[in-house]
Amino acid sequence: MEGAFVTLPGMDIARLGDLLAAQIFAMLRVGAFLIAAPVFGGRFVPLPVRIVAAVCLSLVVPQLYPMPDAETLAALSAVPMVLAEIALGVTAGLVLTILFGAASVAGDRVANAAGLGFAMQLDPTASGQTPVVAQIFSLSLMMVFLGMDGHLHALRIVLDSYAAFPPGASLDIAALATAGIMAGASMFALGASLMLPVVAGLLVLNLSVGVLTRSAPQLNLFSVGFPITILMMFVLLWLSAPNLLAGLSVIAGDGLRDLRDLLAGP
């Protein structure tokens, strides 16, 4: 019809503010998890990538679970809710990170037992220098975790946690602390199980070299024992490679199980 105006459907500014506030609030838990979790929180993952990932992953959260409106989030009473979301995401990520530290602990002990503790290289994930053997163990665990789609399972567990811990729900701080402590205990136990075969073999070799140098003092310990120890370390790592990969799979599975138990709710 000539002279008529066509109006486009609009959105109330208040409604738009509620949607933006809900989206930002939903990003807190997911973003905190991506910062603290292994693989996602590594320094080799740029910060803009993590921000975009947090936005994309949390898009469906306001559509599935009720979120506070902009007026509620603008009040001081929203501070405990914000801190609870961040604490839950950081704790979930740290549980995985602590368990993944079992590979680094095992590699560090193996390197020290073989006399390769001085062979260090800059590790961007640890923000420092770590033994090369420990980095190999950590990278192997990362590849196993990605190969079994552990990153997808971890993200699914975090997104499903909104059903067990809706926004504004009270958190049990003692339960979060207990989860971190138990993850630390599991890290040392799993690390010991990984390094025990190689370290036990190197211990027997060191005892043999000690007896040999004691019976033949003219043999130089460093010129004879050190090359044999390094060679034996590589042989033991090669022989224990299948069991090592199985142990790394156990670490990845235990990490997902502990993450699921933490975010399953009371």
C-alpha positions in Angstrom: 0.0 0.0 0.0 1.4 3.3 -1.1 2.4 5.6 1.7 2.4 2.9 4.4 5.4 2.3 6.7 6.7 -1.2 7.4 7.9 -1.6 11.0 10.4 -4.2 12.0 9.9 -6.1 15.2 11.9 -4.6 18.0 13.2 -5.6 21.4 12.9 -3.8 24.6 16.1 -2.3 25.9 15.5 -3.9 29.3 15.0 -7.3 27.7 18.2 -6.9 25.8 20.0 -6.0 29.0 18.7 -9.1 30.7 19.9 -11.3 27.8 23.4 -9.7 27.8 23.6 -10.0 31.6 22.5 -13.6 31.5 25.1 -14.4 28.8 27.9 -12.8 30.7 26.9 -14.6 33.9 26.8 -17.9 32.2 30.3 -17.3 30.9 31.7 -17.1 34.4 31.7 -20.8 35.2 32.7 -22.0 31.7 35.4 -19.3 31.4 36.9 -20.1 34.8 37.0 -23.8 33.9 38.8 -23.0 30.6 41.4 -20.9 32.3 42.2 -23.4 35.1 41.8 -26.7 33.2 44.7 -28.5 31.4 44.8 -28.3 27.6 42.4 -25.4 27.5 44.3 -23.2 30.0 47.8 -23.8 28.5 49.8 -20.8 27.5 49.9 -22.2 24.0 46.2 -21.4 23.8 45.8 -17.6 23.2 43.5 -15.7 25.5 41.2 -14.5 22.7 40.6 -18.1 21.7 39.6 -19.0 25.3 37.3 -16.0 25.4 35.6 -16.9 22.1 35.3 -20.5 23.3 33.7 -19.4 26.5 31.2 -17.3 24.7 30.3 -20.0 22.2 30.0 -22.8 24.8 27.8 -20.7 27.1 25.3 -19.6 24.4 22.9 -22.4 25.1 23.1 -22.1 28.9 20.6 -19.2 29.3 18.2 -21.0 27.0 18.2 -24.2 29.2 18.6 -22.8 32.7 17.1 -19.8 34.4 19.6 -16.9 34.9 19.4 -13.8 37.1 18.2 -10.7 35.4 20.3 -7.5 34.9 18.7 -5.8 37.9 19.6 -8.7 40.2 23.2 -8.8 38.9 23.6 -5.1 39.4 23.0 -5.3 43.1 25.6 -6.1 45.7 23.8 -9.3 46.6 25.0 -10.7 43.3 28.6 -10.7 44.4 28.3 -14.1 46.3 26.7 -15.6 43.2 29.5 -14.4 40.9 32.2 -15.7 43.3 30.4 -19.0 43.6 30.3 -19.4 39.8 34.0 -18.6 39.5 35.0 -20.8 42.4 33.1 -23.8 41.0 34.7 -23.4 37.5 38.2 -22.9 38.9 37.9 -25.9 41.3 36.7 -28.1 38.5 39.6 -27.1 36.3 42.2 -27.4 39.1 41.0 -31.0 39.9 41.9 -32.0 36.3 45.2 -30.0 36.4 46.3 -31.6 39.7 45.6 -35.1 38.4 47.4 -34.3 35.1 50.4 -33.3 37.3 50.9 -37.1 37.9 52.6 -37.4 34.5 55.0 -34.5 35.3 55.8 -36.0 38.7 56.6 -39.4 37.2 58.7 -37.9 34.5 60.6 -35.7 36.9 61.4 -38.7 39.2 62.5 -40.8 36.2 64.8 -38.1 35.0 66.4 -37.6 38.4 66.9 -41.4 38.8 68.7 -41.5 35.5 70.8 -38.5 36.2 69.0 -36.3 33.6 67.6 -33.8 36.1 69.9 -31.2 34.6 68.4 -31.7 31.1 65.7 -29.1 31.4 63.8 -27.1 28.8 61.4 -24.2 29.0 57.9 -25.5 29.5 55.3 -22.9 28.4 52.5 -24.7 30.2 54.4 -24.6 33.6 55.9 -21.2 33.1 59.3 -22.5 34.0 62.0 -25.1 33.2 61.1 -28.8 33.7 63.0 -31.9 32.7 62.6 -33.1 29.2 61.4 -36.5 30.3 58.6 -34.8 32.3 57.6 -32.8 29.3 57.4 -36.0 27.2 55.2 -37.6 29.8 52.9 -34.5 30.0 52.6 -34.3 26.2 51.8 -38.0 26.0 49.0 -37.6 28.6 47.6 -34.6 26.7 47.6 -36.6 23.4 45.9 -39.6 25.2 43.3 -37.2 26.7 42.5 -35.6 23.4 42.5 -39.0 21.6 39.8 -40.4 23.9 37.7 -37.2 23.5 38.3 -36.3 27.1 38.1 -32.6 26.4 34.6 -33.0 24.9 33.5 -35.1 27.9 34.9 -32.5 30.3 33.0 -29.7 28.6 29.8 -31.7 28.6 30.2 -32.3 32.4 30.7 -28.6 33.0 27.6 -27.6 31.0 25.5 -30.3 32.7 26.6 -29.0 36.1 24.1 -26.1 35.8 21.4 -28.7 36.5 23.0 -29.8 39.8 24.3 -26.4 40.7 21.9 -23.7 39.3 23.0 -20.1 39.5 22.5 -18.8 43.0 22.7 -22.2 44.7 24.9 -22.4 47.8 28.2 -24.2 47.5 29.8 -26.5 50.0 33.3 -25.0 50.4 34.4 -28.0 52.4 33.4 -30.3 49.6 35.4 -28.2 47.1 38.5 -28.3 49.3 38.1 -32.0 49.9 38.0 -32.6 46.1 41.3 -30.7 45.7 43.0 -32.6 48.5 41.8 -36.0 47.2 43.0 -35.0 43.7 46.5 -34.2 45.2 46.6 -37.6 46.9 45.6 -39.4 43.6 48.2 -37.4 41.7 51.1 -38.8 43.9 49.6 -42.3 43.8 49.2 -42.3 40.0 52.6 -40.7 39.5 54.2 -43.5 41.7 52.5 -46.2 39.6 53.8 -44.6 36.4 57.4 -44.2 37.5 57.8 -47.4 39.6 58.8 -49.8 36.8 61.5 -47.5 35.3 62.8 -46.2 38.7 63.0 -49.8 40.1 65.0 -50.9 37.1 67.3 -47.9 37.4 67.8 -48.5 41.1 68.9 -52.1 40.4 71.3 -50.8 37.8 72.7 -48.2 40.1 73.3 -50.8 42.8 75.1 -53.0 40.2 77.3 -50.1 39.0 78.1 -49.3 42.6 79.2 -52.8 43.3 81.2 -52.9 40.1 83.0 -49.6 40.9 83.7 -50.8 44.4 85.3 -54.0 43.2 87.2 -52.3 40.4 88.1 -48.8 41.6 90.0 -48.0 38.5 86.7 -47.7 36.6 85.5 -44.2 36.5 81.9 -44.0 37.8 80.9 -41.1 35.5 82.5 -42.4 32.4 81.1 -45.9 32.8 78.0 -45.7 34.9 76.4 -42.6 33.4 76.2 -43.7 29.8 74.9 -47.2 30.9 72.2 -45.5 33.1 71.0 -43.3 30.3 70.9 -46.2 27.8 69.0 -48.4 30.3 66.5 -45.6 30.9 65.6 -45.5 27.2 65.4 -49.3 27.1 63.1 -49.4 30.1 60.9 -46.6 28.7 60.6 -48.5 25.5 59.7 -51.8 27.2 57.2 -50.1 29.5 55.6 -47.9 26.8 52.4 -50.0 26.4 51.9 -50.0 30.2 52.8 -46.3 30.3 50.0 -45.5 27.8 47.6 -47.6 29.7 48.5 -45.7 32.9 48.0 -42.4 31.2 44.6 -43.5 30.0 43.8 -44.4 33.7 44.8 -40.8 34.7 42.6 -39.3 32.1 39.7 -41.5 33.1 40.2 -40.8 36.8 40.3 -37.1 36.1 36.9 -37.2 34.2 35.4 -39.4 37.0 36.5 -37.0 39.7 35.2 -34.0 37.7 31.9 -35.8 37.3 31.7 -36.6 41.0 32.5 -33.0 41.9 29.9 -31.4 39.6 27.2 -34.1 40.1 25.8 -32.2 43.1 25.1 -33.3 46.6 
